[in-house]
Amino acid sequence: MEVAMLEKEISGYIGKLLRENFGRGPGNVFCTISRPFVSIYITNFLSPMENTLLTNQQSVYVQKTRDLMMENLEEEIKSYIEFNTKDKIKEFYYDWNLDEKSGMLLFIFEKDQPYNFDAYHNKNLVEKETIELSMQIQKAPEETHSKLLNERTLIIVRHGILISLEKEFIQLGFQETLKVVKRKLEKKVINQHQSSYEKYLNAEITDYFVDWNFDKDKSYTLFILKP
């Protein structure tokens, strides 16, 4: 199956799955396959119950409910993508922007090693900005790479970003709390660096997401762009 058709198939499947499990489907689902990544951007996705909770300042409950739901749906989505691409998925990341009613799912194929991080205009400046951002929060990453999946989607991956204190929290079983705190802080700092990113990318950043794999000490950031 050609890539464009496959992207359309996956988008339709995700929309249907979310509708069945949340009681309401998203407005749009945009799937992009650019190996080793499958990124899925979801817009206008908020159920009436979630909307009530957000109105009452209960966003933490919405986040927890979605975390539980994604734990249940992860294997189902992975199986569908693996069956249709004939490739094994080794990692899965996701994040929500409840204010914008949007979300991101990111799957990474197993056998596309080493990653091919193609050059794009100002790639070195984008990665330098990301290192500075990381230092502001914790420490400089041991490795920083980025890839423009298409003109609307940029992925940034960082390896080796956890400091000793964070590693202790993880060992004590506070991964969930740490992720909540890091996500809030990191998005606040991304907001401070947004104008620099937009200048280098010659595009407006309309949405952004971040998630971590603490076991592998790595993080993925995804920017949605408007060229």
C-alpha positions, 0 to 999 in steps of 0.5 A: 500500500502506498504511503499516502493511502496508508496514512489515510487508513491509519487516520480513519482507524484512530478516529473510529477507535477514539470515538468508540472509546471516548464517546466522541471522535476527534475533529481531524486526525493527521497521520504522517509516516516518515521512517522510523516515525509514525506521528498522529496529530489529533484536533478538536478532541474533547468529550462533554464530560472532559469539558465539564471537568476542565471548566471546573479546573479538574484537568488532572482527572482528564489527564489521568483518565486519558492515561488509563485509556491509552494504556488500554489502547496502545497494544491495539493501535500498535497491532493495527500499524504493525499489520499494515506496515509489516514492521515492528514498533519498539516505542510509543509516546503521546501527549495532549494539549487540553487547552487546544483540544489536541493530541499527539501519538508517536510510534517508532519502528524497530528496524530503521536503525540508524535513524536518518535525520535529514538536513533541513534549513537551520537544523543546527540552530534548532538543535542548539536552541533545544540544548539551551532550553534543556540546560535551562530546565535540567542539563544539556542532552548527551545527544540532540537530533531533529527531523522535519517529517513534512512541512508541518511536523518537526520532531526533536529527540534528546538522549541523556537528559535526566539529572541524578535527582530525577533518577532517584525519583524514578527509582522510588516509583514517582515516574507519573508525578515527575512526568506531570511536573516536567511536562508543565515546566518544559512547555512553559520554557518552550513557550519562552523559546517559541519565537526563536524556533519560529525564526529558524524554521520560518514557520509559526508553531501552532501546537507542541507536545512532549513525552519521555521514556525514563527507562531509556533516558530520552525525550521526544518533542513534536512541533506542529508548524504553519509554514 
